[in-house]
Amino acid sequence: MQIDTNSFRVKELIVRSGSSDIDFALLKDGKLIELQKDEESNDFSVGDIMLAKIRKPVQGLNAAFVNVGYEKDAFLHYHDLGPKLLSLLKFVKRVSTGKLKEYSFKDFPFEQEIDKNGLITDVLKANQSILVQIVKEPISTKGPRISSELSLAGRYLVLVPFSERISVSQKIESRDEKDRLKRLVQSIKPKGFGIIVRTVAEGRKVAELDKDLHNLMQKWNTMCKKMVKANYPSKVLSEVNRAASFLRDIFNDDFTGIHVDDEQLYFKIKDYVHEIAPQKESIVKLYQSNVPVFEKYGIERQIKTSFGRTVSMSKGAYLVIEHTEALHVIDVNSGNRSNKAKTQEETALEVNLIAASEIARQLRLRDMGGIIVIDFIDMGKPDNRKKLYDFLREEMKEDKAKHKVLPPSKFGLIQITRQRVRPERNIKTREENPNGDGEIEAPILIINKITSDLERIITSNPKLNGIVLNTHPFVAAYLTKGFPSVRSKWFLEHKKWVKILPRDAYTYLEYRFKDKTGTYLN
């Protein structure tokens, strides 16, 4: 009988509250797979709706620059206007001047749709008022990317004003279920509003969908009231706080725990979970301990080891991640391990599959976007290249960001395009060099490399005893102090005791393994 291993997976959300921001760490089986930060100073979050002014339409770009209150004007391309732009402009003008006080579209006559291949200068003019939504936060020197095709996201539904279209998430595979959801939504849909049915709506009853739709309509009406005689530019609808929006987008029945270290935030999250999934309310726990919550769940250590230029993996393999202005390049390396039991092709496939899983995790963790080029280890067999491609696509399925994985090129490269809507996560993993100028990799990364070397040595020499490690005193202390120490963990895993001898003459990054005769092993 085949066992479904997914049912045993532990999925937890750890929430750390600071004085001005909140960190969210998503763990699967204790492994960090997503990290997000909610900063109070962020006035331009994806999903926010702004009442703005057209600064200048530019015919050559077929786009307009829009004043949304950021130091750099936002960019609005013609293709992001939406077919019902003229109806939107008329609605904004009538609501903001107080002439229209009914915000549903019962008696609101829609204008004709704009030409999908038209020019920006034909439909927009300088100083014109417009409602826009942030679709990409300011990144580097660029202002926000915006759209005038508005959408309001709920738990099960997304409300799309100025539309009549009903669509169902492609991730719902059952044709019967798609038809059922379409029929239900058609029966409750208000005039002039389109609806997108989200994946989590699968199996839900009409009452649950209707409640979600009612909440979205209330949100729409509240937003419209804010528009009346509002200043320009101004935010008229804020995306729900990041805790709620993060849960809304990722929460499902697989979650086994949500741990929050702030009492006020704990009650907010508990109330939200009670609203969207009452049966899971008990998994929300208030974390109370002198040990910081990220330390307790091993997140700080994982952050240190996951955000460097080099990322270690199991079996001695590692990734090298390089960033350029135009793209990201990831190089897969097998390390210096020997594996006599397998052919070169089998070893390459094994390392590539381990790397594919880690790369899918890294893209989510760092929120890397744009073009990503991966140089996997060369494989001669077409079947193995296909196996790798299919496995990578499967690993990327849980990624909420829009992405596309291209088949391997004739050079063995795989390219991924991934939507970037926020600045990439970039966490400093280097520290001041205690022995001189400049910076070096943080201690935890040095330990990772030493551990990887030790595993390789023991794998290739299983009968080896009397292992001695010479290393810098700082690193030696890190390996031997605490309970359980890193050395104790090595002993429990490999049943071999490593004698650690500090060497003052060694640099911070220098270390050597020897056997009992004094022969160097690395």
DOKEFI-392319 format. One record per atom (N, C-alpha, C): x, y, z. Coordinates in steps of 0.2 Angstrom, whole numbers, plus 5000, padded with zeros to 4 digits. Example, Ala and Ser with C-alpha at 12.3 -4.5 7.8 and 13.67 -1.06 7.14 Angstrom:
506649725039 506249785039 506649845039 506449895035 506849955036 506450005039 
//
This chain:
500449945000 500050005000 500450065000 500350114996 500750174995 500450225000 500950255004 500750305009 500850375006 500350415008 500350485005 500750525011 501350545009 501850575014 501650645015 501250675010 501050745011 500650755017 500250705019 499750705025 500150715031 500850695032 501150695038 501650765038 501550805033 501950865033 501750915038 502250945042 502050995047 502151065043 501651105043 501651175040 501451225045 501951265047 501851315052 502051385050 501751435053 501851505052 502151535058 502751565058 502951595064 502951675063 502651705068 502551775067 502951815072 503451855070 503851895075 503651965074 503552005080 503352075080 503852115082 504052165079 504552215081 504252285082 504652335084 504352395085 504052435079 504352415073 504052455067 503852405062 503952345062 503852295057 503652225060 503452185056 503252115057 503552065052 503852015055 504151965050 503751895051 503651875045 503251805044 503651755041 503751695044 504151645042 503751585041 503751555035 503351495033 503751435033 503651385038 504051325038 503651265036 503951225032 503751155030 504151105033 503951065037 504351015041 504951045044 504851105047 505451135050 505851175046 505751175039 506251205034 505951275032 506351325032 506051395030 505951395023 505351405020 505251415013 504951485011 504751525016 504551585014 504651635019 504851695018 505051745023 504751815020 504351845024 504051915022 504051965028 504052025026 504152075031 503552125030 503252145035 502752205034 502952265038 503152315034 503452375037 502952435037 502952465043 502452515044 502552575039 503152585037 503352645033 503152635026 502952565024 502752555017 502052585015 502052635011 501452665009 501152645003 501552604999 501352574993 501452504992 500952464995 500852394995 500452364989 500652314987 500252274981 499552274983 499052294979 498352284981 498052354983 498452404985 498252464987 497952504981 497352534983 497052574977 497052654979 497352684974 497452754975 497052804970 496852854973 496452914969 497052954966 497252954960 497852984957 497653034952 498153074949 498153114944 498653094938 498353104932 498853084926 499353144926 499953134926 500453184926 500553194918 500753144914 500953154907 500853094903 500353094898 500353034894 500953034889 501352984887 501852984883 501752934877 501652964871 501452924865 501952874863 502552894864 503152854862 503152784866 502952794872 502952734877 502252694877 501752734874 501052714874 500952704882 501152744886 501052744893 500952814896 500752814902 500652884906 501052874912 501352934914 501652934921 501052974926 501052934931 500452954936 500752974943 500453034945 500653054952 500253014957 500552964961 500252934966 500452954973 500953004973 501153024980 501852994981 502152964977 502852934978 503352984975 503952974977 504453024974 504553014967 504452954964 504452944957 503752924955 503652954949 502952944946 502852874945 502252844946 502052774944 501952774936 502052714934 502052694927 501352654925 500952684920 500352654918 500352644911 500452584909 500452564902 499752554899 499652564892 499052564889 498752494890 499152444890 498852374891 498552364898 498752404903 498552404910 497952444911 497652474906 497052524907 496452484908 496352424905 495752384905 495252414900 494852364897 494352384892 493852434894 493652444901 493152484903 493352554906 493952574903 494252634906 493852694906 493452704900 493052764900 492452764905 492252704906 491652694912 492052714919 492652684920 492952704926 493052774927 493352814922 493452884922 492852924923 492252904920 491652934921 491352924929 491452864931 491252844938 491652884943 492352894942 492752924947 492553004947 492453034941 492253104941 491553114944 491053074943 490453084946 490453064954 490853014956 490853004963 491253054967 491853074964 492253124968 491953194968 491453204964 491153274964 490453274968 490353214970 489753204975 489053194971 489153194964 488553184960 488253114960 488653064961 488452994961 488452974968 487952944971 487952924978 487752854979 487552824973 487452744973 488052714970 488352674973 489052644971 488952584968 488452554968 488352494964 488152514957 488152474952 488052494945 487352484942 486852484947 486152464945 485952514939 486052584941 485852634936 486352674933 486952644933 487552674930 487652644923 487552694918 487652674911 488452664909 488652604907 489352594905 489452624898 490052654897 490352674891 490552614887 490752634880 490952584876 491652564878 491952504876 492552484878 493052514873 493752524876 494252564872 494552514867 494852534862 495152494857 495752454860 495852394860 496452364864 497052374861 497052404854 497752424851 497752494850 497452534854 497352604854 498052644856 497952704857 498552754859 498352784866 498752784870 498652814877 498452894876 498652924871 498452994871 497753004868 497452954866 496752954864 496252944869 496452924875 496052904881 496152944887 496852964888 497052994894 497353064893 497153114897 497453184897 497853204903 498253244903 498653274909 498153304914 498253294920 497853314926 497153284926 497053224923 496453194923 496453144930 495853144933 495853104939 495753024937 496052984941 495952914939 496052864945 495752814946 495852764951 496352714948 496852694952 497352644950 497452604956 497752544954 497952494959 498652474959 499052474964 499752454964 499852384963 500152364957 500252294955 501052274956 501452324957 502152314959 502452374963 502752354969 502952404973 503552434970 503752494973 504352534970 504952484971 505352484966 505952434966 506552474964 507052484968 507652514966 507552594964 507652614958 507552684956 506852694953 506452634952 505852644948 505252654953 504752694951 504152704955 503652644954 503152644958 502652584958 502352574951 502252514949 501852494943 501152494945 500752514941 500052524942 499552494937 498952484938 498452464933 497752504935 497352514930 496752544931 496152484931 496452424930 495952364931 495952344938 495452364941 495452354949 495152284951 495452264956 495152204959 495252204967 494752174970 494752174977 494752094979 495252074983 495352004984 495051984991 494651934991 494351904997 494651834998 494351805003 494551735005 494451684999 493851684996 493651634991 493551674984 493451734984 493251774978 493651834977 493751854971 494051914969 493551954965 493352014968 492852054965 493152104960 492952104953 493252144948 492652194946 492752264948 492252314946 492352324938 491752344935 491752364928 491852304924 491552244926 491652184922 491052144923 490852094918 490352044919 490651974919 491251964919 491551904918 491651864924 491451794923 491551754929 492151704927 492651694931 493151644929 493351604936 493551544935 493751504940 494451484940 494851474946 495551464946 495651394942 496251404938 496451344934 496751284938 496851304945 497151254949 496551204952 495951224951 495351174952 495351134946 495451074946 495551024940 494850994938 494450984943 493750954941 493350994937 493150974931 492651014927 491951024930 491750964934 491050974937 491151024943 491651024946 491751074952 491751144949 492151154944 492151224940 491451244938 491051204935 490451214933 489951234939 490051194944 489651204950 489751274953 490351294954 490551364956 490351414952 490451404945 490151454941 489451474941 489051414942 488351424943 488151464950 488451444955 488351474961 488551554961 489051564958 489351634958 488851674953 488651644948 488151674943 487551694947 487351654952 486651674955 486751724960 487351744962 487451794968 487751854965 488051854959 488451914956 488051974955 488252034958 487952094956 488152124949 487652164947 487752184940 488352234940 488752224934 489352264933 489952244937 489952194940 490552164944 490652094941 491352084939 491552024937 491851984944 491851914943 492151884949 492651824947 493151824951 493651774950 493551724956 493451664955 493451614960 494151584962 494351594968 494951564970 495051494971 495651464971 495751394972 495351374979 495451414984 495151384991 494451384991 494051404986 493351404986 493151334984 493551284982 493351224980 493051184986 492451164984 492051124989 491551164994 491651234993 491251284997 490551284995 490151305000 489451314999 489251384997 488651394994 488451464992 488451514998 488251495004 488251535009 488951565011 489451525010 490151555012 490351595006 490151585000 490351624995 490051694995 489351684997 488951744997 489151795003 489451765008 489651805014 490351845012 490751805008 491351835006 491251895001 490751884996 490551934992 490251994995 489851985000 489552035004 490052085007 490652045010 491152085013 491552125008 491652095002 491952134997 491552194994 490952184994 490452244992 490452304997 490552285003 490552335009 491252365008 491752335006 492452365005 492352414999 492052394994 491952434988 491652504990 491052494994 490652554996 491052595000 491452575005 491852615009 492352655005 492652615001 493152654996 492852704993 492252694990 491952754986 491752814990 491552794996 491452855001 492052895002 492652865002 493252905004 493452944998 493152934992 493352964986 493053034985 492453044989 492053104989 492453164991 492653214987 493053274988 493653254992 493953194990 494653174992 495253224989 495753224993 496353264990 496653214985 497053244981 497453204976 498253214977 498653164977 498353094977 498253074984 497853014984 497752984991 497552914990 497652874996 497552804996 496752804998 496352764994 495652764996 495552694998 495952644997 495852574999 496552545001 496652525007 497252495009 497152415009 497652385006 497652305007 497652295014 497252245016 497252225023 497952215026 498052215033 498652215035 499052145033 499652155033 500052095029 499952025033 499752025039 499651965043 499051935040 498451975039 497851945036 497951925029 498251975025 498351955018 498751895016 499351895021 499751835020 499351765021 498951765027 498551715028 498051695023 497751755021 497151745016 497451705010 498051725008 498351695001 498651625002 498851605008 499251545009 498951495013 498451515018 498151475023 497751415020 497851355022 497351305020 497351245026 497051195024 496951145030 497551105032 498151115028 498751085029 499151115035 498951175037 499251215043 499151175049 499751165053 499751135059 499851185065 500151245064 500251285069 500351355067 500151405071 500351475069 500551505076 501151525077 501451545083 501651625083 501351665087 501451735087 501751755094 502251805093 502551825099 502251885102 501751915099 501451975102 500751965103 500551985109 499851975112 499252005107 499352075106 498952105102 498852075095 499452065092 499452035085 499151955085 499251925091 498951855092 498251855092 497851905095 497151905095 496851925088 497251975085 497051995078 497051925073 497551895073 497651835069 497151775071 497051775077 496551725080 495851735077 495651805078 495051825075 494951815068 495551825064 495451815057 495451745055 495751705058 495751625057 495051605059 494751625065 494051605067 493551625061 493751685058 493251705052 493351665046 493951645044 494051605038 494051535039 494251505045 494251435046 494151425053 493551425056 493451415063 493751355066 493751295062 493951235064 494651235066 495051285063 495751285064 496051345069 495551375072 495751425077 496151405082 496151345085 496551315090 497251315088 497451315082 498151305080 498551375081 498151425082 498451495084 498751495091 499351505092 499651505099 500051565100 499951595106 500351645109 501051625111 501551645108 502251615110 502451665116 502651625122 502851665128 503551625130 504051655129 504751625131 505251675131 505751665135 506351715135 506751705129 506751645126 507051635120 506651665114 506951705110 506651735104 506351685100 505751705097 505351655093 505751625087 506051665084 506451645078 507051605080 507351615086 507851565088 507551495090 506951495093 506651435095 506551395089 506351415084 506151375078 506651375073 507251395075 507851385070 507851425064 507451485065 507451525059 508051565057 508251595063 508851635062 509451605059 509551535061 510051495058 509951485051 509351475049 509151455042 509251515038 509051575041 509151645037 509951655035 510351635040 511051645039 511351605034 511051535034 511351485029 510951495022 510451525022 510051525015 510151585011 510451645014 510451705010 511151725007 511651685008 512251695006 512351684998 512951704996 513051694989 513151614988 513351574992 513451504992 512851474996 512551424994 511951394998 512151314998 512251295004 512451225005 511851175004 511851115002 511351065001 511551005004 511150955004 511350885007 511850855002 512150805005 512650765001 513250804998 513350865001 513950904999 513850944994 513250944990 513150984985 513051054987 513151104982 512951174984 512751214978 512451274979 512251324974 512651384975 512851414969 513151484969 512651524965 512451574969 511851624966 512151694965 512151714959 512451774957 511851824954 511951884956 511451934954 511751984949 511451994944 511652054939 511052094938 511152154935 510552204934 510052174930 510252124925 509752104920 509352034922 509751994926 509551924928 509951894934 509651834936 509951804941 510251734938 510851714940 511151654938 511351614944 511051544943 511251494948 511651444945 512151424949 512651374946 512551314951 512451254949 512351194953 513051154953 513251144959 513951104960 513851044964 514150994962 514150924966 514550924972 515050974973 515550964978 516050914977 516550904982 517050864981 516950794984 516350764983 516150704986 516350644981 516450584984 516550534980 515950484981 515750454975 515150414976 515250354971 515650294974 515850244969 515250204967 514650204971 514150164969 513750184963 513850244961 513450264955 513850294950 513550294944 513850314938 513850394938 514250424934 514250494934 513550524932 513250494927 512550514925 512050514931 512050454935 511650444940 511750494946 512450514947 512650564952 512350634950 512450644944 512250714941 511450724942 511150664940 510350674941 510150684948 510550644953 510350644960 510450714963 511050744961 511250814963 510750864960 510550854954 510150904950 509450904953 509250844955 508550844959 508550874965 509050864969 509150904976 509150974975 509550994969 509651064968 508951104966 508551064962 507951084959 507451104965 507451064970 507051074976 507251134980 507951144980 508151194984 508151264980 508151264974 508051324970 507351344970 506851304970 506151324970 506051354977 506351334982 506351364989 506651424989 507251434986 507651494986 507251554982 506951534977 506551584973 506051614978 505651574981 505151604986 505451634992 505951614995 506251635001 506551704999 506951714994 507251784992 506751824988 506151794986 505751834982 506051854975 506451814972 506851834966 506351834960 506451884956 506051894951 506351914944 506051914939 506351924932 506551864929 507151864926 507451804922 507951774927 507851704928 508351664932 508551614927 509251604927 509551554922 509951504927 509751444926 510051394930 510551344926 511151344928 511651294925 511651234929 511251184927 511251114931 511851074928 512051024932 512550984930 512350944924 512850944919 512650914912 512450834913 511950824909 511750754909 511650734902 511850674900 511850644893 511150614891 510850594895 510150554893 509550604893 509250604887 508650644887 508150634892 508050564894 507550554899 507650584906 508350584907 508550624914 508450694913 508550724908 508450794907 507650814908 507250764905 506550774905 506250764913 506550714916 506450704923 506550764927 507150794926 507350854930 506850914928 506650924922 506250974920 505550964923 505250904923 504650894926 504650904934 505150874937 505250884944 505250954946 505650994943 505751074944 505051104944 504651084938 503951114938 503551094943 503551034945 503151014951 503351044958 504051054959 504251094965 504051164965 503951194959 503751264958 502951274959 502551224959 501851224959 501551264965 501951264971 501651294977 501851374977 502251394972 502451464972 501851504969 501651554973 501051594972 501251644966 501851664966 502051714960 501951684953 501751724949 501651694942 502351684939 502451624936 503051604934 503051554928 503551544924 503551504918 504251464918 504251404918 504851364918 504951334910 505551354907 505651334900 506051274900 505951234895 506351164895 507051184894 507451134896 508251144895 508451154888 508951204888 509151224881 509651174879 509951174873 510451124870 511051134874 511151184878 511751194882 511651164889 511051144891 510851114897 510651164902 510551224900 510251284904 509451274905 509251294911 508551304912 508351374914 507851404910 507751474912 507051474915 506951524920 506351534923 506151604923 505551624921 505351694922 504851694928 504951744933 504551744939 504351814940 503751824942 503451894943 503751924949 503951984948 504252014954 503752074956 503452074962 503052134963 503252174969 503752144973 504052184978 504852174978 505152224981 505952224981 506152154984 506752124981 506952064983 507252064990 507152004993 507352005000 508151995000 508552035003 509252035003 509452045010 509651985013 509951985020 510651975020 510952025024 511752025025 511951955028 512351925025 512651865028 513351865030 513651925029 514351935030 514451975036 515051965040 515152005046 515852025046 516052075050 516752105051 517252045052 517752055049 518352005050 518652015056 518651975061 518951985068 519751985067 520051965062 520751955061 521052005056 520652055054 520852105049 520352145046 520452175040 520052215037 519552175033 518952215031 518452185026 517952145030 517652105026 517052055029 517151985027 516951945031 516951865029 516251835030 516151775028 515551745029 515351735036 514751745038 514551735045 514751665048 514851655055 515151595057 514751535056 514051545055 513651485054 513751455047 513951495042 514151475036 514751435036 515251455040 515851415040 515751345043 515351345048 515151285051 514751235046 514351265042 514051225037 514551195032 515051235030 515551205026 515951155029 516151165036 516551115039 516151045040 515451055041 515050995042 514950955035 514950995030 514850965023 515550925022 516050955024 516750925022 516750855027 516550865033 516550805037 516150745035 515550765032 515150715030 515450675024 515750715019 516050685013 516650645015 517050665021 517650625023 517350555026 516850555030 516650495033 516250455028 515950485023 515650445018 516150405014 516650435012 517250405008 517650355012 517650365019 518150325023 517750305029 517250255028 516750245034 517050205040 517650175039 518050145045 518550195048 518550255046 519050305049 518850325056 519350325060 519250345067 519850395069 519750425075 520250475077 520350535073 519750565071 519750625067 519850685071 520350725069 520550785072 520350845067 520150895070 519950965067 520351015070 520751045065 521151115067 520751165064 520651215069 520251275066 520351335071 520151395068 520251455072 519951455079 520251485084 519951475091 519151495091 518951545088 518251575088 517851515085 518051485080 517651435077 517651365081 518251355084 518251295089 517751305095 517751365097 517251375103 516551375101 516451395095 515751385092 515551315092 515951275090 515851205088 515751165095 516051185100 516151145106 515651165112 515451235112 515051255117 514351245116 513951245122 513251235122 513051165122 512351155123 512151085124 511451085120 511451035115 511950995113 512451045108 513051035108 513551065104 513451045097 513851075092 513851055085 514250985085 514750985089 515150925089 514750865092 514350875097 513950825099 513450795094 513150845090 512650825085 513050785080 513650805078 514050765073 514150685076 514250685083 514350615086 513750575085 513150605087 512550575086 512350545079 512550585074 512350575068 512850525065 513450525066 513950485063 514350435067 514150435074 514450385078 515250395078 515550455077 516250465077 516350535081 516850525086 517050585089 517550625086 517450685085 517950735082 518350775087 518950765088 519450805092 519550875089 519350925093 519450995090 520051025093 520551045089 521151085092 521151155089 521051205093 521151275091 521851295089 521851325083 522551355081 522551425080 522951465084 522951535084 523151565077 523651525074 523951545068 523451545062 522851505063 522451495057 521951565056 521851575050 521351635049 520651605050 520251655050 519551635052 519151585048 519351585041 519051535037 519451475036 520051465039 520451415038 520251355043 520251295040 520251235044 520451175041 520751125044 521051065041 520751005046 520550945042 520450885045 521050835045 521250805050 521750755050 521550685053 521850635051 521750575055 522250565060 522250505064 522650505070 523450495069 523550485062 524250485060 524550555058 524050605058 524250675056 524150685049 523950635045 523850645038 523250695036 523250745032 522750785031 522150745026 521550765028 521050725025 520650775020 520750835020 520450885016 520950935013 
//
